Amino acid sequence: MKFNPCTDNCTYEGTRCEGCGRTHEEIAETKKLVMAAVDFAQTQGYENIEDFANAIGQSILKKLKKSAAKK
């Protein structure tokens, strides 16, 4: 399955958003993940939020690639 980012054309009818094609469940779970990272960064009081966001993204990518290599 290919990830499709939000296109700001959100719809709420049916099981999928017509804008991005993702299921409403997938969108809700993604929002939870993002908000957990936001809450963590705010709790820590990070001033360099761009560095935090980039580090999280790079860490996720590294772990996903490592996991895919094992398969």
Secondary structure as UniProt FT lines:
FT   TURN            18..20
FT   HELIX           24..44
FT   HELIX           49..70
//
